[in-house]
Amino acid sequence: MRRLPIISVGVAGLLACACLDPLEPEVGPPLASSCVNQDSDEDVEVSYSSDIVEIFSERCLRCHTRDGENPIGVEVGGLDLSTYSLVRAGGTIAGTEVVLPGSPCSSVLVQKVGASPPFGARMPLNGPPYLSEPEQQRIRDWIAEGARDN
């Protein structure tokens, strides 16, 4: 019988806690988005043919071109990054939202190379290492500047 009071107190304590506290976790205010759609330096123009192609060549074309070592990015996602027109055509999963001129934050390319992609794995798939912050910023700036073929 000595156990009965202990169990009663335990159950009563649980009931009291359930009545006083909702069972939802306490969370803080929403975090501000770290992505901005503005060019980080309006005095510096990002060139697709030198700046972006360099990043793609070094980090992306292993998977995102038909002639790559492991063309899984083309086979699964339909995204070929080997030419400007193919980049702008997009892929089978993200469609033309891969690059939305003037809106890097909404562009799937920016989201997929960032820390928290909205779907699938972070790119490059063989990372880490992933794209550096300066590489990511060049892509964001290129898109913010209109994603031109320059």
C-alpha beads as a LAMMPS data file, in Angstrom:
LAMMPS data file: protein, C-alpha beads

150 atoms
149 bonds

1 atom types
1 bond types

-500.0 500.0 xlo xhi
-500.0 500.0 ylo yhi
-500.0 500.0 zlo zhi

Masses

1 110.0

Atoms # bond

1 1 1 0.000 0.000 0.000
2 1 1 2.868 2.336 0.342
3 1 1 3.200 2.419 -3.434
4 1 1 -0.335 3.731 -3.935
5 1 1 0.345 7.228 -2.532
6 1 1 3.511 7.540 -4.613
7 1 1 1.643 6.552 -7.792
8 1 1 -1.216 8.898 -6.904
9 1 1 1.155 11.790 -6.397
10 1 1 2.927 10.963 -9.671
11 1 1 -0.325 10.806 -11.642
12 1 1 -1.628 13.943 -9.949
13 1 1 1.614 15.719 -10.810
14 1 1 1.357 14.703 -14.463
15 1 1 -2.250 15.850 -14.637
16 1 1 -1.370 19.170 -13.060
17 1 1 1.459 19.695 -15.542
18 1 1 -0.789 18.795 -18.469
19 1 1 -3.378 21.309 -17.302
20 1 1 -0.906 24.116 -16.742
21 1 1 1.362 23.646 -19.799
22 1 1 0.235 22.867 -23.309
23 1 1 2.061 19.910 -24.789
24 1 1 3.542 22.020 -27.574
25 1 1 7.232 22.954 -27.438
26 1 1 8.114 26.511 -26.573
27 1 1 9.778 28.165 -29.541
28 1 1 11.201 31.597 -30.107
29 1 1 10.251 34.149 -32.727
30 1 1 10.743 33.186 -36.383
31 1 1 14.243 33.754 -37.681
32 1 1 14.701 36.387 -40.342
33 1 1 15.564 35.039 -43.749
34 1 1 19.265 35.289 -44.528
35 1 1 18.644 35.569 -48.260
36 1 1 18.197 38.960 -49.879
37 1 1 17.242 39.592 -53.493
38 1 1 19.566 42.599 -53.884
39 1 1 22.996 42.555 -55.475
40 1 1 25.632 42.605 -52.722
41 1 1 27.843 45.061 -54.668
42 1 1 26.201 47.030 -57.472
43 1 1 29.607 48.305 -58.618
44 1 1 30.766 44.776 -59.502
45 1 1 29.068 43.041 -62.412
46 1 1 28.971 39.244 -62.271
47 1 1 29.669 37.622 -65.618
48 1 1 28.013 34.352 -66.544
49 1 1 30.790 33.400 -68.988
50 1 1 33.617 33.836 -66.498
51 1 1 32.257 33.871 -62.941
52 1 1 29.348 31.420 -63.109
53 1 1 30.807 29.035 -65.693
54 1 1 33.926 28.775 -63.505
55 1 1 31.852 27.694 -60.486
56 1 1 29.797 25.252 -62.546
57 1 1 32.918 23.794 -64.188
58 1 1 34.750 23.286 -60.898
59 1 1 31.858 22.163 -58.727
60 1 1 28.763 21.109 -60.707
61 1 1 29.486 19.623 -64.114
62 1 1 30.659 16.285 -62.725
63 1 1 26.942 15.459 -62.272
64 1 1 25.050 18.168 -64.173
65 1 1 26.141 17.524 -67.741
66 1 1 25.554 14.537 -69.986
67 1 1 29.318 14.110 -70.433
68 1 1 30.120 14.284 -66.692
69 1 1 31.807 11.566 -64.623
70 1 1 28.497 10.822 -62.901
71 1 1 25.609 12.459 -64.816
72 1 1 23.087 11.730 -62.040
73 1 1 21.992 15.388 -61.958
74 1 1 20.899 15.160 -65.573
75 1 1 19.474 11.651 -65.270
76 1 1 17.468 12.209 -62.081
77 1 1 16.775 15.942 -62.012
78 1 1 17.012 16.710 -65.705
79 1 1 19.247 19.700 -64.942
80 1 1 22.142 20.225 -67.334
81 1 1 24.371 23.162 -66.367
82 1 1 26.740 22.921 -69.323
83 1 1 25.362 25.907 -71.306
84 1 1 23.478 29.095 -70.529
85 1 1 20.409 27.990 -72.478
86 1 1 20.270 24.659 -70.631
87 1 1 20.652 26.394 -67.249
88 1 1 17.743 28.698 -68.103
89 1 1 15.648 25.789 -69.417
90 1 1 15.789 24.274 -65.937
91 1 1 15.198 20.680 -64.992
92 1 1 12.409 18.162 -64.706
93 1 1 11.930 18.655 -60.956
94 1 1 12.301 22.426 -60.484
95 1 1 11.388 23.436 -64.022
96 1 1 12.250 26.987 -64.985
97 1 1 12.350 28.037 -61.325
98 1 1 15.993 26.923 -61.227
99 1 1 16.951 30.508 -62.075
100 1 1 14.435 33.332 -61.628
101 1 1 16.109 36.540 -62.865
102 1 1 16.025 39.220 -60.178
103 1 1 14.928 36.745 -57.478
104 1 1 17.846 34.731 -56.149
105 1 1 15.956 33.803 -52.973
106 1 1 13.224 32.106 -55.008
107 1 1 15.654 30.452 -57.417
108 1 1 16.057 26.733 -56.777
109 1 1 19.746 26.920 -57.770
110 1 1 20.446 29.239 -54.820
111 1 1 18.342 27.123 -52.471
112 1 1 20.031 23.851 -53.471
113 1 1 23.582 25.139 -52.882
114 1 1 22.563 26.670 -49.546
115 1 1 22.517 24.991 -46.153
116 1 1 18.811 24.043 -46.169
117 1 1 17.519 23.040 -49.593
118 1 1 13.708 22.821 -49.853
119 1 1 13.878 19.294 -51.278
120 1 1 16.499 16.625 -51.915
121 1 1 20.140 16.855 -50.972
122 1 1 22.341 19.906 -50.723
123 1 1 24.552 20.414 -53.760
124 1 1 27.102 19.463 -54.745
125 1 1 26.017 15.948 -53.942
126 1 1 29.593 14.855 -53.262
127 1 1 30.032 17.618 -50.642
128 1 1 31.279 18.620 -48.234
129 1 1 32.990 20.706 -49.149
130 1 1 30.032 22.642 -50.490
131 1 1 30.173 25.914 -52.382
132 1 1 31.942 28.581 -50.372
133 1 1 30.035 31.659 -49.244
134 1 1 31.779 33.819 -51.915
135 1 1 30.782 31.281 -54.614
136 1 1 27.193 31.265 -53.371
137 1 1 27.196 35.075 -53.258
138 1 1 28.402 35.285 -56.883
139 1 1 25.498 33.070 -57.961
140 1 1 23.017 35.162 -55.919
141 1 1 24.447 38.384 -57.378
142 1 1 24.342 37.037 -60.944
143 1 1 20.664 36.161 -60.517
144 1 1 19.916 39.475 -58.747
145 1 1 21.511 41.278 -61.705
146 1 1 19.092 39.558 -64.079
147 1 1 20.871 36.225 -64.771
148 1 1 22.163 37.551 -68.076
149 1 1 24.215 35.628 -70.641
150 1 1 27.159 38.006 -70.373

Bonds

1 1 1 2
2 1 2 3
3 1 3 4
4 1 4 5
5 1 5 6
6 1 6 7
7 1 7 8
8 1 8 9
9 1 9 10
10 1 10 11
11 1 11 12
12 1 12 13
13 1 13 14
14 1 14 15
15 1 15 16
16 1 16 17
17 1 17 18
18 1 18 19
19 1 19 20
20 1 20 21
21 1 21 22
22 1 22 23
23 1 23 24
24 1 24 25
25 1 25 26
26 1 26 27
27 1 27 28
28 1 28 29
29 1 29 30
30 1 30 31
31 1 31 32
32 1 32 33
33 1 33 34
34 1 34 35
35 1 35 36
36 1 36 37
37 1 37 38
38 1 38 39
39 1 39 40
40 1 40 41
41 1 41 42
42 1 42 43
43 1 43 44
44 1 44 45
45 1 45 46
46 1 46 47
47 1 47 48
48 1 48 49
49 1 49 50
50 1 50 51
51 1 51 52
52 1 52 53
53 1 53 54
54 1 54 55
55 1 55 56
56 1 56 57
57 1 57 58
58 1 58 59
59 1 59 60
60 1 60 61
61 1 61 62
62 1 62 63
63 1 63 64
64 1 64 65
65 1 65 66
66 1 66 67
67 1 67 68
68 1 68 69
69 1 69 70
70 1 70 71
71 1 71 72
72 1 72 73
73 1 73 74
74 1 74 75
75 1 75 76
76 1 76 77
77 1 77 78
78 1 78 79
79 1 79 80
80 1 80 81
81 1 81 82
82 1 82 83
83 1 83 84
84 1 84 85
85 1 85 86
86 1 86 87
87 1 87 88
88 1 88 89
89 1 89 90
90 1 90 91
91 1 91 92
92 1 92 93
93 1 93 94
94 1 94 95
95 1 95 96
96 1 96 97
97 1 97 98
98 1 98 99
99 1 99 100
100 1 100 101
101 1 101 102
102 1 102 103
103 1 103 104
104 1 104 105
105 1 105 106
106 1 106 107
107 1 107 108
108 1 108 109
109 1 109 110
110 1 110 111
111 1 111 112
112 1 112 113
113 1 113 114
114 1 114 115
115 1 115 116
116 1 116 117
117 1 117 118
118 1 118 119
119 1 119 120
120 1 120 121
121 1 121 122
122 1 122 123
123 1 123 124
124 1 124 125
125 1 125 126
126 1 126 127
127 1 127 128
128 1 128 129
129 1 129 130
130 1 130 131
131 1 131 132
132 1 132 133
133 1 133 134
134 1 134 135
135 1 135 136
136 1 136 137
137 1 137 138
138 1 138 139
139 1 139 140
140 1 140 141
141 1 141 142
142 1 142 143
143 1 143 144
144 1 144 145
145 1 145 146
146 1 146 147
147 1 147 148
148 1 148 149
149 1 149 150
